[in-house]
Amino acid sequence: MSIGANIKSLREERKYTQEQVAEALGISFQAVSSWERDENKPDTDRLIRLAELFDVSVSAIVEEKNKIFKTKEAIYNWEHMKTYVKTTAKNFKMHNTLKAIDCAFEAHEGQKRKRSAVPYIYHPLNLACHALSMDIVDDEIIAACMLHDVVEDCGKRLEDLPVDDRTKELVRLLTKEKAEEKRRDAVIRSYYDGIAGNPKAALIKCIDRCNNLTTMSWGLSRDKIYRMIRETEEYYPALLNVVKATPEYNSAAWLLKYQMESMLDIYKRLM
């Protein structure tokens, strides 16, 4: 597909008329029409503004669609991951984790990952499998991976979670307070400071960020992607240092840093 065909396809997907696109860009609808017919091409400034309007990357507008690779929203089957986590928990007598799995499935029932048909439970299962794949077989950590979003996103009360107090404390640290925009920076700073005081929470949060970075290309708007990049660069080096300073997580710190920084570099280049 040509640039013109891409513009037309994106406009129609978002149910915009040519007139609405033209008004948003401060041009005539005839100009938009000429782009879609491939008679003319938008300049760089208008390409950027089109990308912002359609909430896509510039490359999504300018690249030939017949050369795009097939993408995936999920790599592993969530049911297989559930079996793996449950089997591991039974083998290692991880009682918190066994309870956490059932609690997480009940709490996230019916939820989907942003802008996808992927069940939300894929995300906490991914965190748990990520930790286990790095030989972190810790009942509190795996249970908190499963439960890290249930208070913040599902309305669960911390005191009602079917896990021990140390696991509840991890979930508490990983639960971000909702705040108005004017308080957002202060709330986030306090949030990360609290996590940095607990190596297990720091480890889980780094795994969480790695997983979210891999999905933000289709799950977040351009503005939120920029915000996530800035937030990652500001707060995660300190968390990675906490993880690295904990002997049993030293190898995990190397892998997490590599994944995080390589993903950030890819996004920066593409955007």
LOKOL-176256 format. One record per atom (N, C-alpha, C, O): x, y, z; residue in one letter. Coordinates in steps of 0.05 Angstrom, whole numbers, padded with zeros to 5 digits, always signed. Layout:
<atoms>
XYZA ...
</atoms>
This chain:
<atoms>
+00017-00024+00000M +00000+00000+00000M +00017+00025+00000M +00038+00026+00013M +00009+00045-00015S +00024+00070-00017S +00018+00088+00007S +00001+00082+00024S +00033+00111+00009I +00028+00130+00030I -00001+00139+00029I -00015+00141+00050I -00011+00145+00005G -00039+00154+00002G -00059+00133+00012G -00078+00140+00025G -00054+00108+00004A -00072+00087+00013A -00071+00083+00043A -00091+00077+00055A -00047+00086+00055N -00044+00084+00084N -00060+00106+00098N -00074+00101+00117N -00058+00131+00087I -00072+00153+00099I -00103+00148+00098I -00117+00152+00118I -00112+00139+00075K -00140+00134+00071K -00150+00112+00090K -00171+00114+00103K -00134+00091+00092S -00141+00068+00109S -00143+00076+00139S -00161+00069+00153S -00123+00091+00148L -00122+00100+00176L -00145+00120+00181L -00157+00119+00203L -00150+00137+00162R -00173+00156+00166R -00199+00142+00168R -00216+00148+00185R -00204+00122+00151E -00229+00108+00151E -00232+00090+00176E -00254+00087+00187E -00209+00078+00185E -00210+00062+00209E -00219+00079+00233E -00233+00069+00251E -00211+00104+00233R -00218+00122+00256R -00244+00138+00250R -00252+00155+00266R -00256+00132+00227K -00282+00144+00220K -00280+00175+00218K -00299+00189+00226K -00258+00185+00207Y -00255+00213+00201Y -00262+00218+00172Y -00257+00201+00155Y -00274+00241+00167T -00278+00250+00140T -00252+00264+00131T -00236+00272+00147T -00250+00269+00105Q -00227+00284+00094Q -00229+00313+00106Q -00208+00325+00111Q -00253+00323+00109E -00256+00350+00119E -00246+00352+00148E -00233+00371+00156E -00252+00331+00164Q -00243+00331+00192Q -00212+00330+00194Q -00200+00343+00211Q -00200+00314+00177V -00171+00312+00177V -00159+00339+00168V -00140+00348+00180V -00171+00350+00148A -00161+00376+00138A -00163+00398+00159A -00144+00414+00163A -00185+00398+00173E -00189+00418+00195E -00169+00415+00217E -00158+00435+00227E -00163+00390+00224A -00143+00384+00246A -00115+00393+00238A -00099+00401+00255A -00109+00392+00212L -00083+00399+00202L -00081+00428+00192L -00059+00437+00185L -00104+00442+00190G -00104+00469+00180G -00099+00471+00151G -00085+00490+00142G -00109+00452+00136I -00106+00452+00106I -00133+00448+00093I -00153+00445+00107I -00134+00447+00067S -00159+00442+00053S -00164+00412+00050S -00146+00396+00050S -00190+00405+00048F -00196+00377+00044F -00186+00367+00017F -00181+00343+00013F -00183+00386-00002Q -00172+00378-00028Q -00143+00368-00026Q -00135+00350-00041Q -00128+00380-00006A -00101+00371-00002A -00100+00342+00008A -00084+00326+00000A -00119+00336+00027V -00121+00309+00038V -00128+00290+00016V -00117+00268+00013V -00147+00298-00001S -00156+00281-00023S -00133+00276-00042S -00131+00253-00052S -00117+00296-00047S -00094+00292-00066S -00073+00273-00054S -00060+00258-00069S -00070+00273-00028W -00052+00254-00015W -00062+00226-00019W -00048+00207-00026W -00088+00222-00014E -00100+00196-00015E -00100+00185-00044E -00100+00160-00048E -00100+00202-00064R -00098+00194-00092R -00069+00191-00101R -00064+00184-00124R -00050+00196-00082D -00022+00195-00088D -00013+00215-00110D +00006+00211-00124D -00028+00237-00112E -00020+00258-00130E +00001+00276-00117E +00018+00287-00130E -00001+00279-00091N +00019+00294-00075N +00025+00278-00049N +00010+00260-00042N +00046+00286-00036K +00054+00273-00011K +00056+00295+00011K +00065+00317+00006K +00047+00288+00036P +00050+00308+00058P +00079+00313+00065P +00096+00294+00063P +00086+00337+00072D +00114+00343+00081D +00118+00331+00108D +00100+00320+00121D +00143+00333+00118T +00150+00320+00143T +00134+00330+00167T +00124+00314+00183T +00129+00356+00168D +00114+00367+00190D +00085+00356+00190D +00075+00349+00211D +00073+00354+00167R +00046+00344+00166R +00045+00314+00170R +00025+00303+00180R +00066+00300+00162L +00067+00271+00168L +00066+00266+00199L +00052+00249+00208L +00082+00283+00213I +00082+00280+00242I +00055+00287+00254I +00046+00273+00272I +00042+00308+00244R +00016+00315+00254R -00005+00294+00247R -00024+00290+00262R -00002+00282+00224L -00021+00260+00216L -00017+00236+00236L -00036+00224+00245L +00008+00230+00241A +00014+00208+00260A +00002+00213+00287A -00009+00195+00300A +00004+00238+00296E -00008+00245+00322E -00039+00243+00321E -00051+00234+00340E -00050+00252+00299L -00079+00251+00296L -00090+00222+00295L -00110+00216+00308L -00075+00205+00281F -00084+00177+00278F -00074+00160+00301F -00081+00136+00304F -00056+00171+00318D -00045+00157+00340D -00029+00132+00331D -00033+00110+00342D -00011+00137+00312V +00006+00116+00302V +00034+00128+00298V +00038+00152+00302V +00053+00111+00292S +00080+00120+00285S +00080+00131+00257S +00063+00124+00241S +00100+00148+00251V +00103+00159+00224V +00107+00136+00204V +00098+00137+00181V +00122+00116+00213S +00128+00093+00195S +00103+00079+00187S +00102+00067+00165S +00082+00079+00204A +00057+00066+00197A +00044+00080+00173A +00027+00068+00159A +00051+00105+00169I +00039+00120+00146I +00056+00117+00121I +00046+00115+00099I +00083+00118+00124V +00100+00120+00101V +00110+00093+00090V +00118+00091+00067V +00108+00072+00106E +00119+00046+00096E +00100+00032+00078E +00075+00035+00080E +00111+00016+00060E +00095+00000+00042E +00083-00023+00058E +00098-00040+00069E +00057-00025+00060K +00044-00045+00077K +00050-00074+00067K +00049-00092+00084K +00055-00077+00042N +00060-00105+00033N +00087-00115+00041N +00093-00139+00037N +00103-00098+00054K +00129-00107+00064K +00129-00110+00094K +00150-00116+00106K +00107-00105+00107I +00105-00107+00136I +00104-00136+00145I +00091-00152+00133I +00119-00142+00165F +00119-00169+00176F +00094-00173+00192F +00081-00155+00202F +00086-00198+00195K +00063-00206+00211K +00071-00202+00240K +00093-00210+00249K +00053-00190+00256T +00059-00185+00284T +00042-00202+00302T +00022-00214+00293T +00050-00204+00327K +00035-00220+00347K +00029-00203+00371K +00045-00187+00380K +00005-00207+00382E -00002-00194+00407E +00006-00211+00431E +00010-00200+00453E +00008-00237+00427A +00016-00255+00448A +00035-00276+00437A +00031-00286+00415A +00056-00283+00452I +00075-00302+00443I +00069-00330+00454I +00071-00350+00439I +00062-00331+00479Y +00056-00357+00492Y +00026-00359+00498Y +00012-00339+00501Y +00017-00384+00499N -00011-00390+00506N -00015-00386+00536N +00000-00398+00552N -00034-00370+00544W -00037-00364+00573W -00045-00390+00588W -00038-00392+00612W -00059-00408+00576E -00067-00432+00590E -00042-00450+00596E -00040-00462+00617E -00023-00450+00577H +00002-00465+00581H +00018-00452+00604H +00030-00466+00620H +00018-00425+00604M +00033-00411+00625M +00021-00417+00652M +00035-00420+00672M -00006-00417+00653K -00019-00423+00679K -00012-00451+00689K -00006-00454+00712K -00011-00470+00671T -00004-00497+00678T +00025-00498+00689T +00031-00512+00708T +00042-00484+00675Y +00071-00483+00683Y +00074-00471+00711Y +00088-00482+00728Y +00061-00448+00715V +00064-00435+00741V +00052-00452+00763V +00064-00455+00785V +00028-00463+00758K +00016-00480+00779K +00032-00505+00785K +00035-00512+00808K +00043-00517+00764T +00059-00542+00768T +00084-00535+00784T +00091-00550+00802T +00097-00513+00777T +00121-00505+00792T +00114-00499+00821T +00129-00507+00839T +00092-00485+00825A +00084-00478+00852A +00078-00503+00869A +00085-00504+00893A +00066-00523+00857K +00060-00548+00871K +00086-00563+00878K +00089-00573+00900K +00104-00564+00858N +00129-00578+00862N +00146-00566+00884N +00160-00580+00899N +00145-00539+00886F +00162-00526+00906F +00146-00517+00931F +00156-00502+00947F +00121-00527+00933K +00104-00521+00956K +00102-00491+00960K +00106-00481+00983K +00095-00477+00939M +00092-00447+00940M +00062-00441+00945M +00047-00437+00927M +00055-00441+00971H +00027-00439+00978H +00015-00412+00971H -00008-00410+00963H +00030-00390+00975N +00020-00363+00967N +00014-00362+00938N -00007-00352+00929N +00032-00374+00921T +00028-00373+00892T +00003-00388+00884T -00012-00378+00866T -00001-00411+00895L -00025-00427+00888L -00051-00411+00893L -00069-00412+00877L -00052-00398+00916K -00075-00382+00922K -00077-00357+00905K -00098-00349+00896K -00054-00345+00899A -00053-00321+00883A -00063-00326+00854A -00076-00309+00843A -00056-00349+00843I -00065-00355+00816I -00095-00354+00814I -00106-00341+00796I -00108-00368+00832D -00138-00369+00831D -00149-00341+00836D -00169-00333+00823D -00137-00326+00855C -00147-00299+00861C -00144-00281+00836C -00162-00265+00830C -00121-00282+00823A -00116-00265+00800A -00135-00272+00777A -00145-00253+00764A -00140-00297+00772F -00159-00305+00751F -00187-00294+00756F -00200-00285+00738F -00195-00296+00781E -00221-00286+00788E -00223-00256+00786E -00242-00245+00776E -00202-00242+00795A -00202-00213+00794A -00201-00201+00766A -00214-00182+00760A -00185-00214+00748H -00182-00204+00721H -00201-00216+00701H -00199-00211+00677H -00220-00231+00710E -00239-00244+00692E -00253-00224+00674E -00264-00204+00684E -00252-00229+00648G -00266-00211+00629G -00249-00187+00620G -00257-00173+00601G -00227-00182+00633Q -00210-00159+00625Q -00192-00167+00602Q -00183-00190+00599Q -00186-00147+00585K -00168-00151+00562K -00145-00132+00564K -00147-00111+00577K -00122-00139+00552R -00100-00120+00549R -00109-00098+00531R -00125-00102+00513R -00098-00074+00536K -00106-00050+00521K -00104-00055+00490K -00084-00065+00480K -00126-00047+00477R -00127-00049+00448R -00121-00076+00436R -00108-00079+00416R -00131-00097+00450S -00126-00124+00440S -00148-00142+00450S -00165-00135+00467S -00147-00167+00440A -00166-00187+00449A -00153-00206+00468A -00164-00227+00476A -00128-00200+00477V -00113-00217+00494V -00124-00215+00523V -00126-00192+00533V -00131-00237+00536P -00140-00236+00564P -00119-00222+00581P -00096-00228+00578P -00128-00205+00600Y -00109-00191+00616Y -00091-00209+00633Y -00069-00202+00639Y -00102-00232+00640I -00087-00251+00657I -00061-00259+00644I -00043-00269+00658I -00059-00256+00618Y -00034-00261+00604Y -00011-00245+00616Y +00012-00255+00617Y -00017-00221+00624H +00004-00203+00635H +00016-00213+00661H +00040-00217+00663H +00000-00217+00682P +00012-00228+00707P +00025-00255+00704P +00045-00261+00716P +00013-00272+00687L +00025-00298+00681L +00053-00295+00668L +00071-00309+00674L +00054-00275+00650N +00079-00269+00637N +00101-00261+00657N +00124-00270+00655N +00093-00244+00676L +00113-00236+00697L +00122-00260+00713L +00146-00263+00718L +00103-00277+00721A +00110-00301+00737A +00129-00319+00721A +00149-00329+00732A +00123-00324+00696C +00140-00341+00679C +00167-00328+00674C +00188-00342+00674C +00168-00302+00671H +00193-00288+00667H +00211-00292+00691H +00235-00298+00688H +00200-00289+00715A +00215-00292+00740A +00225-00321+00742A +00248-00326+00748A +00207-00340+00737L +00215-00368+00740L +00236-00376+00719L +00254-00392+00725L +00235-00364+00695S +00255-00370+00675S +00283-00360+00682S +00303-00370+00671S +00284-00341+00701M +00310-00332+00711M +00317-00346+00737M +00334-00336+00752M +00305-00369+00742D +00310-00385+00766D +00303-00371+00792D +00316-00376+00813D +00284-00353+00791I +00275-00340+00816I +00250-00355+00825I +00228-00349+00818I +00255-00376+00841V +00233-00392+00852V +00228-00384+00880V +00236-00397+00899V +00214-00361+00883D +00208-00349+00908D +00178-00345+00911D +00166-00332+00894D +00166-00358+00931D +00137-00358+00933D +00126-00330+00934D +00106-00324+00921D +00138-00312+00950E +00127-00285+00953E +00129-00270+00926E +00110-00256+00919E +00151-00273+00912I +00155-00258+00887I +00135-00268+00866I +00122-00252+00853I +00133-00294+00862I +00115-00304+00841I +00086-00298+00848I +00070-00291+00830I +00078-00300+00874A +00051-00293+00881A +00046-00264+00877A +00024-00257+00867A +00065-00246+00883A +00061-00218+00879A +00060-00211+00849A +00046-00192+00841A +00075-00226+00833C +00073-00222+00803C +00045-00227+00794C +00034-00211+00778C +00032-00247+00805M +00005-00254+00797M -00015-00233+00807M -00035-00228+00794M -00010-00221+00830L -00029-00203+00843L -00023-00173+00840L -00037-00157+00851L -00002-00166+00826H +00008-00139+00827H -00011-00118+00817H -00009-00094+00824H -00031-00125+00801D -00051-00106+00791D -00079-00108+00803D -00096-00092+00796D -00083-00128+00820V -00111-00133+00828V -00123-00111+00846V -00147-00107+00846V -00106-00098+00862V -00116-00076+00879V -00120-00051+00862V -00140-00037+00864V -00100-00045+00846E -00101-00021+00830E -00123-00021+00808E -00136-00001+00803E -00126-00044+00795D -00143-00046+00771D -00169-00061+00775D -00187-00059+00758D -00171-00076+00796C -00195-00094+00799C -00212-00088+00824C -00232-00101+00828C -00204-00069+00839G -00220-00061+00863G -00217-00081+00886G -00233-00079+00905G -00197-00098+00885K -00193-00116+00908K -00181-00101+00931K -00166-00081+00927K -00187-00109+00955R -00176-00097+00979R -00151-00113+00987R -00151-00137+00987R -00130-00098+00994L -00105-00111+01001L -00109-00131+01024L -00098-00153+01023L -00124-00124+01044E -00127-00141+01067E -00143-00167+01061E -00142-00186+01076E -00157-00167+01038D -00172-00191+01031D -00157-00211+01014D -00167-00233+01008D -00132-00204+01005L -00117-00222+00988L -00109-00247+01004L -00102-00245+01027L -00111-00271+00992P -00107-00296+01006P -00078-00304+01008P -00070-00327+01002P -00061-00285+01015V -00032-00290+01017V -00021-00279+01043V -00035-00265+01058V +00004-00285+01049D +00015-00276+01075D +00022-00247+01075D +00021-00234+01054D +00029-00236+01097D +00034-00207+01100D +00057-00197+01083D +00056-00175+01073D +00078-00213+01080R +00101-00204+01064R +00093-00201+01035R +00102-00183+01021R +00076-00219+01025T +00067-00217+00997T +00048-00193+00994T +00049-00179+00975T +00031-00189+01014K +00013-00166+01013K +00029-00140+01013K +00021-00121+00999K +00051-00139+01027E +00068-00115+01027E +00079-00110+00999E +00081-00087+00991E +00087-00131+00985L +00097-00128+00958L +00075-00116+00940L +00080-00098+00924L +00051-00127+00942V +00028-00117+00926V +00023-00088+00933V +00017-00072+00916V +00024-00082+00959R +00019-00054+00967R +00040-00035+00954R +00032-00014+00943R +00065-00042+00955L +00085-00026+00943L +00082-00023+00912L +00087-00002+00901L +00072-00043+00899L +00068-00043+00870L +00042-00031+00861L +00038-00028+00837L +00025-00023+00880T +00000-00010+00874T +00003+00020+00873T +00010+00033+00893T -00002+00031+00850K +00002+00060+00846K -00024+00075+00852K -00045+00068+00843K -00021+00096+00868E -00043+00114+00874E -00052+00129+00849E -00036+00139+00835E -00078+00130+00845K -00089+00146+00823K -00088+00176+00831K -00096+00183+00853K -00078+00192+00813A -00075+00221+00820A -00081+00239+00797A -00079+00231+00774A -00090+00263+00803E -00095+00283+00782E -00068+00291+00769E -00047+00287+00781E -00069+00302+00746E -00045+00308+00731E -00026+00326+00746E -00002+00322+00745E -00037+00345+00761K -00019+00364+00775K -00004+00351+00798K +00017+00361+00806K -00014+00328+00808R +00000+00313+00829R +00015+00289+00819R +00028+00275+00834R +00014+00284+00793R +00024+00259+00782R +00054+00256+00787R +00062+00234+00796R +00070+00276+00783D +00099+00273+00786D +00106+00266+00815D +00123+00249+00820D +00093+00280+00834A +00099+00275+00862A +00090+00247+00870A +00105+00233+00885A +00067+00238+00861V +00057+00211+00867V +00076+00190+00856V +00082+00170+00869V +00084+00194+00831I +00102+00174+00818I +00129+00173+00832I +00140+00151+00836I +00139+00196+00839R +00165+00196+00853R +00164+00181+00879R +00182+00165+00886R +00142+00186+00894S +00139+00172+00920S +00135+00142+00915S +00145+00125+00930S +00121+00135+00894Y +00115+00107+00887Y +00142+00092+00882Y +00146+00070+00893Y +00159+00103+00865Y +00184+00090+00858Y +00203+00090+00882Y +00219+00071+00885Y +00203+00111+00898D +00220+00111+00922D +00212+00088+00941D +00230+00075+00952D +00186+00083+00944G +00178+00061+00961G +00186+00034+00950G +00195+00017+00965G +00184+00030+00924I +00192+00005+00911I +00222+00001+00914I +00231-00022+00919I +00238+00022+00911A +00267+00020+00913A +00276+00011+00941A +00299+00002+00943A +00259+00013+00960G +00267+00005+00988G +00263-00025+00992G +00269-00035+01014G +00253-00039+00972N +00248-00068+00975N +00258-00083+00950N +00246-00080+00929N +00280-00098+00952P +00292-00111+00929P +00272-00129+00914P +00273-00131+00889P +00255-00143+00928K +00235-00160+00914K +00215-00144+00898K +00209-00151+00876K +00206-00122+00909A +00188-00104+00895A +00202-00092+00871A +00190-00089+00849A +00227-00084+00874A +00242-00072+00852A +00245-00093+00829A +00243-00085+00806A +00251-00117+00836L +00254-00139+00816L +00227-00142+00801L +00228-00143+00776L +00205-00144+00815I +00179-00148+00802I +00173-00124+00784I +00163-00128+00762I +00178-00100+00794K +00171-00076+00778K +00188-00075+00753K +00178-00066+00732K +00213-00084+00754C +00230-00084+00730C +00219-00104+00710C +00219-00099+00685C +00211-00128+00720I +00200-00148+00702I +00174-00137+00689I +00169-00141+00665I +00158-00124+00706D +00133-00112+00696D +00138-00091+00674D +00124-00091+00654D +00158-00074+00678R +00164-00054+00658R +00174-00067+00632R +00167-00058+00610R +00191-00087+00634C +00200-00101+00610C +00176-00112+00594C +00175-00109+00570C +00157-00124+00608N +00134-00135+00594N +00117-00113+00582N +00107-00116+00560N +00113-00091+00596N +00097-00069+00585N +00111-00055+00562N +00097-00046+00544N +00137-00054+00562L +00152-00042+00540L +00147-00058+00514L +00146-00047+00492L +00145-00084+00517T +00142-00101+00493T +00114-00098+00481T +00110-00105+00457T +00095-00088+00495T +00068-00086+00485T +00059-00057+00480T +00037-00053+00470T +00075-00037+00487M +00065-00010+00486M +00062+00000+00457M +00048+00021+00453M +00074-00012+00437S +00072-00003+00410S +00043-00005+00400S +00035+00012+00384S +00028-00024+00410W +00000-00026+00401W -00020-00020+00424W -00044-00018+00419W -00010-00018+00449G -00027-00015+00471G -00029+00014+00481G -00047+00020+00497G -00011+00032+00472L -00011+00059+00482L -00011+00080+00460L -00002+00074+00437L -00021+00103+00465S -00020+00125+00446S +00009+00135+00444S +00026+00129+00461S +00015+00152+00424R +00042+00163+00421R +00050+00179+00445R +00072+00177+00455R +00031+00195+00456D +00038+00212+00479D +00045+00194+00503D +00064+00200+00518D +00030+00172+00507K +00036+00155+00529K +00062+00139+00525K +00075+00132+00544K +00068+00133+00500I +00094+00120+00495I +00117+00138+00502I +00136+00130+00515I +00115+00164+00494Y +00136+00183+00502Y +00138+00185+00532Y +00160+00186+00543Y +00115+00186+00545R +00115+00188+00575R +00128+00163+00587R +00143+00165+00607R +00122+00139+00576M +00133+00115+00587M +00164+00114+00583M +00178+00105+00601M +00173+00123+00560I +00202+00124+00555I +00215+00142+00575I +00236+00135+00587I +00204+00166+00579R +00216+00185+00598R +00216+00174+00627R +00235+00176+00642R +00193+00162+00634E +00191+00151+00661E +00210+00128+00666E +00222+00125+00687E +00214+00111+00645T +00232+00088+00648T +00261+00098+00651T +00276+00088+00668T +00268+00118+00636E +00296+00129+00638E +00301+00143+00664E +00323+00144+00674E +00280+00155+00675E +00284+00170+00700E +00285+00152+00725E +00301+00156+00743E +00268+00132+00726Y +00264+00117+00751Y +00276+00089+00751Y +00283+00078+00772Y +00279+00076+00728Y +00287+00048+00728Y +00317+00043+00732Y +00323+00021+00742Y +00335+00061+00725P +00363+00055+00732P +00367+00051+00762P +00382+00033+00770P +00353+00066+00779A +00355+00062+00808A +00344+00035+00816A +00356+00021+00833A +00322+00027+00805L +00310+00001+00811L +00329-00022+00802L +00333-00041+00817L +00340-00019+00779L +00359-00039+00769L +00384-00041+00787L +00394-00063+00791L +00393-00019+00797N +00415-00019+00816N +00408-00034+00842N +00425-00048+00853N +00384-00031+00851V +00375-00045+00875V +00375-00076+00869V +00384-00091+00886V +00365-00083+00846V +00364-00111+00838V +00393-00122+00836V +00399-00144+00846V +00410-00107+00823K +00437-00116+00819K +00452-00119+00845K +00469-00137+00848K +00446-00102+00864A +00460-00103+00890A +00451-00126+00908A +00462-00131+00929A +00430-00140+00899T +00420-00164+00913T +00432-00189+00901T +00425-00196+00879T +00451-00202+00915P +00466-00224+00902P +00450-00244+00887P +00458-00253+00865P +00427-00253+00898E +00412-00274+00885E +00398-00265+00860E +00387-00281+00844E +00397-00238+00856Y +00384-00227+00832Y +00404-00216+00812Y +00396-00203+00793Y +00429-00220+00816N +00450-00207+00800N +00447-00214+00770N +00449-00196+00753N +00443-00239+00764S +00441-00247+00736S +00415-00236+00724S +00415-00227+00701S +00394-00235+00740A +00369-00224+00730A +00372-00195+00724A +00360-00185+00704A +00387-00180+00740A +00392-00152+00735A +00404-00147+00707A +00396-00128+00693A +00423-00164+00700W +00436-00161+00674W +00416-00164+00651W +00415-00149+00632W +00400-00185+00653L +00380-00191+00632L +00359-00169+00631L +00351-00161+00609L +00350-00160+00653L +00329-00140+00654L +00339-00113+00642L +00325-00100+00627L +00363-00106+00650K +00374-00081+00639K +00378-00083+00609K +00371-00064+00595K +00388-00105+00600Y +00391-00108+00571Y +00365-00106+00556Y +00363-00092+00536Y +00344-00120+00566Q +00319-00120+00552Q +00307-00092+00553Q +00296-00082+00533Q +00308-00079+00576M +00296-00053+00579M +00309-00032+00561M +00295-00017+00546M +00335-00031+00562E +00349-00010+00547E +00348-00016+00517E +00347+00003+00501E +00349-00041+00508S +00347-00047+00480S +00319-00040+00469S +00317-00030+00447S +00298-00045+00485M +00271-00038+00477M +00268-00008+00474M +00256+00002+00455M +00279+00007+00493L +00278+00036+00492L +00292+00047+00467L +00282+00065+00454L +00315+00036+00461D +00330+00045+00438D +00314+00039+00412D +00314+00056+00394D +00301+00016+00410I +00285+00010+00387I +00263+00030+00383I +00258+00040+00361I +00248+00036+00405Y +00226+00055+00403Y +00235+00082+00395Y +00223+00095+00378Y +00258+00091+00406K +00268+00118+00399K +00275+00119+00370K +00269+00140+00357K +00286+00099+00359R +00294+00099+00331R +00269+00099+00312R +00269+00112+00292R +00249+00083+00320L +00225+00081+00304L +00207+00106+00306L +00193+00112+00287L +00208+00120+00328M +00191+00143+00331M +00204+00169+00322M +00191+00190+00324M 
</atoms>
